[in-house]
């Protein structure tokens, strides 16, 4: 199709393909989700590529299309659906690379979309369903580990302090205690939740007064008996040391 037509419909294609990914995740999709991911990356790479020797009309169409697509991807950074969230984060990185800017610069104009969620301001984590908690924690990890950071956790702000202590609690409290809370009663495996909490906590290592506490929690997970948590803790430690 004509390039201008594709630009004008890129947002609709994005929404449709993200829906395919969301709707078929965990199902027997016969490769449909992989096709959706592949087509999304191809479309975004093509549509965001720098234009040369074209009309102002096409430049304007690309600018609007890019804005709308970025807006939707930023919105999905905290999605409760893990596949949609991971794809949104990946596509933002693809967009940043194609447009030759940092993910932070790309996301900055849309920052207000995440203002109430990085960290959560209106609700405690435990008031959310488990998949929503994981989405919020993973979104926080992504936004606070960008270079430069899109958001910074400040323990002088009450909501930030509450979020930090919720992460600590999720990392330190025994399974038996967590499983007594209403939001976790139906959960049989807390590993995914704990992995997200550990990554979000480790991402706060730049908070000087809490660094020792964070390192202790990561070390404890390294010495635990859960292989997935050990691997997550190992990767967290590498990132902390690298920074």
Rosetta silent file (secondary structure, phi, psi, omega in degrees, C-alpha in Angstrom):
SEQUENCE: XXXXXXXXXXXXXXXXXXXXXXXXXXXXXXXXXXXXXXXXXXXXXXXXXXXXXXXXXXXXXXXXXXXXXXXXXXXXXXXXXXXXXXXXXXXXXXXXXXXXXXXXXXXXXXXXXXXXXXXXXXXXXXXXXXXXXXXXXXXXXXXXXXXXXXXXXXXXXXXXXXXXXXXXXXXXXXXXXXXXXXXXXXXXXXXXXXXXXXXXXXXXXXXXXXXXXXXXXXXXXXXXXXXXXXXXXXXXXXXXXXX
SCORE:     score description
SCORE:     0.000 S_00000001
   1 L     0.000  163.565  178.223    0.000    0.000    0.000 S_00000001
   2 L   -60.292  140.843 -174.655    0.987    3.645   -0.343 S_00000001
   3 H   -59.836  -39.707 -179.873    3.370    4.673    2.455 S_00000001
   4 H   -63.001  -38.728  178.676    1.167    7.560    3.582 S_00000001
   5 H   -64.011  -41.999  178.875   -1.797    5.177    3.888 S_00000001
   6 H   -62.351  -44.306  178.419    0.285    2.788    6.006 S_00000001
   7 H   -59.171  -42.280 -177.847    1.350    5.683    8.269 S_00000001
   8 H   -67.767  -23.105 -177.825   -2.263    6.768    8.681 S_00000001
   9 H  -109.700    3.916 -175.430   -3.279    3.232    9.687 S_00000001
  10 H   -60.152  -40.353 -179.244   -0.194    2.234   11.683 S_00000001
  11 H   -62.288  -40.585  179.842   -1.886    2.906   15.038 S_00000001
  12 H   -66.782  -42.243  177.119   -4.830    0.665   14.100 S_00000001
  13 H   -61.140  -43.158  179.718   -2.464   -2.106   12.982 S_00000001
  14 H   -58.250  -49.820 -178.715   -0.537   -1.754   16.253 S_00000001
  15 H   -61.080  -42.217 -177.797   -3.702   -2.070   18.358 S_00000001
  16 H   -66.023  -43.918 -178.636   -4.907   -5.056   16.322 S_00000001
  17 H   -70.683  -35.934  174.747   -1.604   -6.937   16.507 S_00000001
  18 H   -64.518  -34.547  177.454   -1.225   -6.236   20.239 S_00000001
  19 H   -65.504  -41.221  177.227   -4.736   -7.643   20.672 S_00000001
  20 H   -58.154  -45.968 -179.810   -3.688  -10.828   18.833 S_00000001
  21 H   -62.039  -44.099 -179.370   -0.705  -11.148   21.193 S_00000001
  22 H   -66.877  -44.049 -172.787   -2.890  -10.549   24.254 S_00000001
  23 H   -71.796  -31.563 -175.462   -5.729  -12.812   23.135 S_00000001
  24 H  -102.831   -0.498  178.725   -3.567  -15.772   22.143 S_00000001
  25 L   -66.647  130.708 -177.957   -0.934  -15.669   24.898 S_00000001
  26 L    85.352   -3.606  178.940   -1.063  -18.964   26.762 S_00000001
  27 L  -104.724  170.166  172.324   -3.141  -20.542   23.966 S_00000001
  28 L   -80.858   97.779 -169.625   -2.184  -22.891   21.126 S_00000001
  29 L   -97.618   -1.344 -178.830   -1.617  -20.063   18.654 S_00000001
  30 L    51.099   36.896  176.768    0.026  -22.002   15.798 S_00000001
  31 L    84.103    1.574 -176.671    2.683  -19.310   15.594 S_00000001
  32 H   -63.122  -39.617 -179.265    0.202  -16.415   15.311 S_00000001
  33 H   -66.760  -38.304  178.108    1.716  -14.513   18.257 S_00000001
  34 H   -66.069  -38.044  176.601    5.224  -14.862   16.797 S_00000001
  35 H   -64.487  -40.657  179.985    3.937  -13.590   13.440 S_00000001
  36 H   -62.960  -44.247  178.690    2.263  -10.660   15.179 S_00000001
  37 H   -61.530  -46.356 -178.766    5.511   -9.779   16.987 S_00000001
  38 H   -62.219  -44.904 -178.779    7.544  -10.061   13.783 S_00000001
  39 H   -67.104  -36.475  177.295    5.095   -7.955   11.757 S_00000001
  40 H   -60.954  -47.333 -178.426    4.936   -5.298   14.467 S_00000001
  41 H   -64.345  -41.425  178.366    8.709   -4.912   14.503 S_00000001
  42 H   -62.657  -46.324 -178.315    8.891   -4.785   10.694 S_00000001
  43 H   -61.246  -47.165 -176.957    6.074   -2.218   10.492 S_00000001
  44 H   -67.273  -40.298  178.590    7.543    0.045   13.160 S_00000001
  45 H   -62.804  -40.070  179.683   11.059   -0.170   11.714 S_00000001
  46 H   -69.721  -48.112 -172.946    9.732    0.750    8.267 S_00000001
  47 H   -74.097  -24.462 -177.920    7.381    3.526    9.351 S_00000001
  48 H   -94.148   -8.583 -177.480    9.813    5.222   11.754 S_00000001
  49 L   -59.233  141.164 -179.602   12.815    5.195    9.404 S_00000001
  50 L   -55.845  138.585 -179.513   14.134    8.717    8.579 S_00000001
  51 L   -98.899  142.150  177.548   12.582   10.212    5.435 S_00000001
  52 L  -133.552  141.357  176.614   14.595   11.984    2.755 S_00000001
  53 L    53.347   48.432  177.533   13.507   14.021   -0.251 S_00000001
  54 L  -125.371  170.007 -177.971    9.793   13.658    0.478 S_00000001
  55 L   -72.428  157.910  176.962    6.883   16.074    0.720 S_00000001
  56 H   -62.344  -32.274  179.732    6.056   17.990    3.896 S_00000001
  57 H   -60.430  -42.168  179.880    2.706   16.188    3.894 S_00000001
  58 H   -70.396  -38.022  178.042    4.460   12.813    4.291 S_00000001
  59 H   -62.569  -43.319  178.415    6.765   14.158    7.019 S_00000001
  60 H   -63.721  -42.057  179.686    3.718   15.442    8.943 S_00000001
  61 H   -63.145  -40.263  179.462    1.922   12.102    8.518 S_00000001
  62 H   -66.982  -41.279 -179.228    4.962   10.231    9.852 S_00000001
  63 H   -61.246  -44.872  179.747    5.307   12.571   12.827 S_00000001
  64 H   -66.501  -43.212 -179.309    1.661   12.100   13.846 S_00000001
  65 H   -61.801  -43.193 -179.786    1.811    8.338   13.310 S_00000001
  66 H   -64.100  -40.435  178.953    4.978    8.039   15.389 S_00000001
  67 H   -62.362  -47.426 -177.550    3.446   10.088   18.206 S_00000001
  68 H   -64.118  -41.566 -179.150    0.279    7.938   18.323 S_00000001
  69 H   -67.338  -44.146  178.994    2.207    4.658   18.231 S_00000001
  70 H   -61.902  -41.214  179.233    4.660    5.772   20.938 S_00000001
  71 H   -56.740  -46.423 -178.690    1.728    6.927   23.089 S_00000001
  72 H   -68.637  -40.265  179.815    0.122    3.486   22.920 S_00000001
  73 H   -65.299  -40.410  177.612    3.379    1.623   23.573 S_00000001
  74 H   -62.921  -39.210  179.441    4.131    3.773   26.635 S_00000001
  75 H   -61.193  -31.977 -175.709    0.618    3.040   27.910 S_00000001
  76 H   -88.379   -0.520 -178.246    1.303   -0.699   27.663 S_00000001
  77 H   -61.938  -26.456  178.402    4.589   -0.582   29.622 S_00000001
  78 H  -110.786   20.456 -178.610    2.676   -1.522   32.790 S_00000001
  79 L   -56.841  140.449  176.630    0.181   -3.879   31.084 S_00000001
  80 L   -67.408  -20.392  179.713   -0.994   -6.814   33.235 S_00000001
  81 L   -85.667  117.179 -172.558   -0.428   -9.074   30.198 S_00000001
  82 H   -62.037  -38.902 -178.215    3.225  -10.130   30.242 S_00000001
  83 H   -68.418  -40.942  178.075    3.537  -10.699   26.477 S_00000001
  84 H   -65.394  -43.368 -179.793    1.995   -7.322   25.611 S_00000001
  85 H   -62.281  -47.690 -179.830    4.171   -5.569   28.211 S_00000001
  86 H   -63.000  -38.807  179.813    7.378   -7.226   26.990 S_00000001
  87 H   -68.318  -40.767  178.836    6.511   -6.446   23.377 S_00000001
  88 H   -61.176  -44.682  179.302    5.745   -2.789   24.171 S_00000001
  89 H   -63.408  -43.184  179.241    9.095   -2.409   25.958 S_00000001
  90 H   -62.815  -44.155 -177.490   10.915   -4.127   23.080 S_00000001
  91 H   -68.852  -32.638  175.036    9.201   -1.967   20.443 S_00000001
  92 H   -63.650  -37.907  177.765   10.019    1.239   22.322 S_00000001
  93 H   -69.513  -37.646  176.006   13.670    0.199   22.205 S_00000001
  94 H   -62.960  -47.176  179.952   13.348   -0.586   18.475 S_00000001
  95 H   -59.372  -43.297 -179.726   11.730    2.813   17.867 S_00000001
  96 H   -61.885  -41.760 -179.522   14.464    4.588   19.798 S_00000001
  97 H   -66.593  -44.571 -177.621   17.145    2.830   17.760 S_00000001
  98 H   -66.136  -36.694 -177.823   15.474    3.520   14.391 S_00000001
  99 L   -92.226    3.203  175.423   14.892    7.204   15.232 S_00000001
 100 L    57.955   53.117  174.002   18.392    7.557   16.728 S_00000001
 101 L  -146.337  169.261  178.722   17.374    8.708   20.211 S_00000001
 102 L   -78.688  153.267  174.592   17.299    7.277   23.715 S_00000001
 103 H   -55.511  -35.854  179.601   14.160    5.468   24.929 S_00000001
 104 H   -61.355  -47.294  179.951   13.907    8.162   27.627 S_00000001
 105 H   -63.276  -37.769  179.766   13.824   10.986   25.048 S_00000001
 106 H   -65.651  -40.000 -174.765   11.259    9.042   23.006 S_00000001
 107 H   -86.086  -19.581 -175.095    8.995    8.451   26.014 S_00000001
 108 H   -50.246  -46.197 -179.047    9.370   11.871   27.677 S_00000001
 109 L   -63.822  -15.236 -177.022    6.443   13.561   25.817 S_00000001
 110 L  -111.412   12.197 -172.792    4.159   10.739   27.051 S_00000001
 111 H   -57.388  -32.405 -176.055    5.493   10.608   30.605 S_00000001
 112 H   -62.969  -23.153  178.357    2.209   11.788   32.138 S_00000001
 113 H   -60.748  -31.795 -174.715    0.593    8.467   31.128 S_00000001
 114 H  -103.465   -0.795 -172.024    2.754    6.691   33.710 S_00000001
 115 L   -57.263  -34.480 -178.916    2.873    9.410   36.361 S_00000001
 116 L   -88.626   -1.875 -174.957    0.355    7.659   38.654 S_00000001
 117 E  -118.925  -14.112 -179.872    1.926    4.219   38.193 S_00000001
 118 L  -118.332   89.900  -11.024    5.694    4.795   38.472 S_00000001
 119 L   -81.437  173.743  179.642    5.467    4.157   41.347 S_00000001
 120 E   -58.949  133.350 -176.134    1.746    3.455   42.070 S_00000001
 121 L  -112.244  -28.450 -173.189    0.212    6.450   43.815 S_00000001
 122 L   -98.255  -17.962 -176.888   -3.494    5.743   44.211 S_00000001
 123 L  -140.338  150.004  171.066   -3.453    2.089   45.290 S_00000001
 124 L   -74.437  152.297  177.828   -1.243   -0.297   47.209 S_00000001
 125 H   -54.807  -44.562 -173.397    0.236   -3.137   45.172 S_00000001
 126 H   -68.610   -8.080  176.281   -1.602   -5.737   47.247 S_00000001
 127 H   -86.494   -3.828 -178.481   -4.930   -4.159   46.280 S_00000001
 128 L  -103.226  157.262  170.736   -4.318   -5.189   42.661 S_00000001
 129 L   -61.434  157.927 -174.571   -4.642   -8.624   41.016 S_00000001
 130 H   -59.249  -43.769 -179.180   -1.299  -10.487   40.875 S_00000001
 131 H   -64.647  -32.121  176.585   -0.791   -9.991   37.114 S_00000001
 132 H   -71.018  -37.222  176.697   -1.412   -6.244   37.555 S_00000001
 133 H   -60.838  -45.536 -179.829    1.120   -6.140   40.420 S_00000001
 134 H   -63.224  -41.624  177.972    3.738   -7.799   38.205 S_00000001
 135 H   -60.261  -43.733  179.216    2.936   -5.351   35.371 S_00000001
 136 H   -65.573  -43.241 -179.321    3.386   -2.357   37.669 S_00000001
 137 H   -67.141  -43.183  179.110    6.655   -3.670   39.113 S_00000001
 138 H   -65.301  -38.378  176.648    8.110   -4.542   35.697 S_00000001
 139 H   -63.358  -40.262  176.362    7.065   -1.130   34.341 S_00000001
 140 H   -62.564  -44.177  179.698    8.791    0.528   37.297 S_00000001
 141 H   -59.609  -46.771 -178.868   11.945   -1.504   36.687 S_00000001
 142 H   -61.026  -49.274 -174.334   12.037   -0.533   33.010 S_00000001
 143 H   -70.805  -28.072 -177.948   11.450    3.203   33.575 S_00000001
 144 H   -94.867   -1.754  176.688   13.901    3.531   36.471 S_00000001
 145 L  -111.224    3.726  175.031   16.723    1.608   34.768 S_00000001
 146 L   -68.557  158.053  175.878   16.737    3.624   31.537 S_00000001
 147 L  -120.453  111.259   -6.774   19.748    5.852   30.869 S_00000001
 148 L   -71.718  165.047 -179.408   18.917    8.561   31.782 S_00000001
 149 L   -65.427  140.225  175.223   16.099    7.460   34.116 S_00000001
 150 L   -79.749  -35.036  176.562   12.573    8.390   33.070 S_00000001
 151 L  -134.312  151.481  177.820   11.452    8.304   36.712 S_00000001
 152 L  -127.415  131.428  177.198   13.408    8.353   39.973 S_00000001
 153 L   -77.222  128.245 -178.884   12.263    6.838   43.262 S_00000001
 154 L  -125.300  109.863 -174.546   12.475    9.417   46.055 S_00000001
 155 L   -69.676   -5.983  174.122   11.893    8.074   49.574 S_00000001
 156 L   -77.962  -13.529  177.630   11.009   11.572   50.804 S_00000001
 157 L   -96.408  127.941 -171.696    7.729   11.181   48.891 S_00000001
 158 H   -54.968  -48.833 -177.408    5.213    9.097   50.862 S_00000001
 159 H   -61.972  -36.278  178.840    3.912    7.041   47.912 S_00000001
 160 H   -66.066  -42.141 -178.994    7.474    6.231   46.818 S_00000001
 161 H   -65.300  -41.770  178.713    8.396    5.117   50.331 S_00000001
 162 H   -61.473  -44.841  179.874    5.288    2.908   50.574 S_00000001
 163 H   -61.911  -43.917  179.988    6.111    1.281   47.215 S_00000001
 164 H   -59.677  -43.578 -178.492    9.711    0.643   48.273 S_00000001
 165 H   -72.191  -28.847  173.921    8.594   -1.052   51.490 S_00000001
 166 H   -65.984  -40.639  177.320    6.039   -3.142   49.597 S_00000001
 167 H   -62.526  -45.442  178.049    8.863   -4.391   47.354 S_00000001
 168 H   -56.941  -45.260 -178.338   10.984   -5.185   50.416 S_00000001
 169 H   -62.657  -44.266  179.841    8.117   -7.091   51.979 S_00000001
 170 H   -62.874  -30.582 -179.430    7.484   -9.139   48.813 S_00000001
 171 H   -82.250  -31.255 -170.663   11.159  -10.089   48.706 S_00000001
 172 H  -100.242  -32.885 -173.244   11.630  -10.869   52.402 S_00000001
 173 L   -72.292  144.053  179.290    8.361  -12.314   53.739 S_00000001
 174 L   -66.462  154.376  178.406    7.890  -16.092   53.717 S_00000001
 175 H   -55.296  -41.501 -176.436    5.484  -17.721   51.263 S_00000001
 176 H   -60.409  -34.784  179.223    3.246  -18.872   54.118 S_00000001
 177 H   -73.285  -45.734 -179.581    2.730  -15.258   55.233 S_00000001
 178 H   -61.728  -40.926 -175.789    2.086  -13.951   51.705 S_00000001
 179 L   -67.675  -11.638  176.242   -0.382  -16.736   50.911 S_00000001
 180 L   -82.507  -18.055  179.243   -2.563  -15.591   53.823 S_00000001
 181 L   -73.544  141.981 -175.180   -3.181  -12.239   52.107 S_00000001
 182 H   -53.689  -39.036 -174.526   -6.449  -12.155   50.108 S_00000001
 183 H   -72.812  -14.944 -177.411   -4.790  -11.261   46.778 S_00000001
 184 H  -111.539   -0.402 -174.492   -2.429  -14.280   46.920 S_00000001
 185 L   -60.008  -33.717 -176.788   -4.759  -16.954   48.319 S_00000001
 186 L   -89.975    0.645 -177.008   -5.505  -18.441   44.886 S_00000001
 187 L   -88.088  132.620  178.744   -1.833  -18.413   43.796 S_00000001
 188 L   -97.390  -22.944 -178.221    0.053  -21.703   43.788 S_00000001
 189 L  -136.861  118.129 -176.657    3.450  -20.310   42.758 S_00000001
 190 L   -93.562    5.547 -173.200    4.795  -16.928   43.927 S_00000001
 191 H   -59.767  -46.681 -178.395    8.042  -17.116   41.917 S_00000001
 192 H   -60.656  -41.735  178.821    6.996  -14.704   39.115 S_00000001
 193 H   -62.990  -46.764 -179.266    5.786  -12.165   41.673 S_00000001
 194 H   -66.037  -37.316  177.991    8.989  -12.426   43.707 S_00000001
 195 H   -61.281  -45.930  179.850   11.195  -12.159   40.591 S_00000001
 196 H   -64.514  -39.971  179.496    9.472   -8.917   39.555 S_00000001
 197 H   -65.018  -41.901 -179.313    9.705   -7.541   43.100 S_00000001
 198 H   -64.632  -42.134  178.735   13.422   -8.391   43.319 S_00000001
 199 H   -65.406  -42.140  179.848   14.172   -6.703   39.983 S_00000001
 200 H   -66.649  -37.204  178.321   12.178   -3.587   40.958 S_00000001
 201 H   -67.823  -46.389 -179.754   13.928   -3.454   44.333 S_00000001
 202 H   -62.245  -29.612  179.038   17.397   -3.900   42.813 S_00000001
 203 L   -66.973  -15.050  179.567   16.580   -1.079   40.365 S_00000001
 204 L   -90.477   12.868 -173.937   16.445    1.250   43.424 S_00000001
 205 L   -60.522  -18.352 -179.923   20.157    0.673   44.211 S_00000001
 206 L   -74.212  -10.362  176.817   20.899    4.351   43.455 S_00000001
 207 L   -79.381  101.102 -169.489   19.102    5.304   46.713 S_00000001
 208 H   -53.068  -46.458 -173.701   22.229    5.606   48.863 S_00000001
 209 H   -69.999  -11.102 -178.293   20.640    5.113   52.284 S_00000001
 210 H  -113.037    1.110 -172.991   19.004    1.831   51.152 S_00000001
 211 H   -60.758  -43.618 -179.170   21.810    0.283   49.119 S_00000001
 212 H   -62.332  -41.734  179.345   23.048   -2.014   51.900 S_00000001
 213 H   -61.723  -44.705 -179.667   19.516   -3.250   52.586 S_00000001
 214 H   -62.686  -45.038  179.588   18.945   -3.949   48.874 S_00000001
 215 H   -61.286  -39.731  178.632   22.262   -5.808   48.560 S_00000001
 216 H   -61.904  -41.673  179.757   21.400   -7.942   51.598 S_00000001
 217 H   -65.586  -42.714  179.346   18.054   -8.926   50.053 S_00000001
 218 H   -64.220  -43.691  178.135   19.703   -9.799   46.720 S_00000001
 219 H   -60.016  -40.526 -179.679   22.397  -11.844   48.512 S_00000001
 220 H   -62.164  -41.222  178.626   19.712  -13.704   50.450 S_00000001
 221 H   -68.277  -33.764  176.983   17.954  -14.659   47.193 S_00000001
 222 H   -61.431  -34.398 -177.738   21.300  -15.760   45.714 S_00000001
 223 L   -94.715    6.016 -178.890   21.660  -18.225   48.573 S_00000001
 224 L   -77.352 -176.264 -177.100   18.054  -19.430   48.468 S_00000001
 225 L  -107.257   10.923  177.459   16.788  -22.759   47.128 S_00000001
 226 L  -101.696  113.416 -174.069   14.705  -21.393   44.233 S_00000001
 227 H   -60.710  -39.451 -179.050   16.737  -21.655   41.002 S_00000001
 228 H   -66.067  -42.129  178.439   14.710  -18.994   39.141 S_00000001
 229 H   -68.232  -35.508  176.538   15.091  -16.498   41.978 S_00000001
 230 H   -60.670  -45.414 -179.147   18.809  -17.302   42.226 S_00000001
 231 H   -64.664  -42.299  177.762   19.242  -16.511   38.525 S_00000001
 232 H   -61.827  -44.615  179.517   17.239  -13.287   38.854 S_00000001
 233 H   -62.466  -40.164  179.334   19.299  -12.255   41.893 S_00000001
 234 H   -61.394  -45.443  179.165   22.530  -13.029   40.015 S_00000001
 235 H   -66.647  -37.005  176.757   21.448  -10.807   37.091 S_00000001
 236 H   -62.171  -44.524 -178.781   20.365   -8.071   39.520 S_00000001
 237 H   -62.750  -41.456  178.847   23.755   -8.185   41.231 S_00000001
 238 H   -60.276  -42.116 -178.733   25.572   -7.914   37.883 S_00000001
 239 H   -68.088  -39.266  178.337   23.531   -4.815   36.980 S_00000001
 240 H   -63.038  -45.822 -179.445   24.148   -3.205   40.374 S_00000001
 241 H   -66.261  -37.126 -179.328   27.909   -3.806   40.101 S_00000001
 242 H   -65.232  -28.289 -177.424   27.991   -2.588   36.492 S_00000001
 243 L   -90.676    0.000    0.000   26.450    0.727   37.523 S_00000001
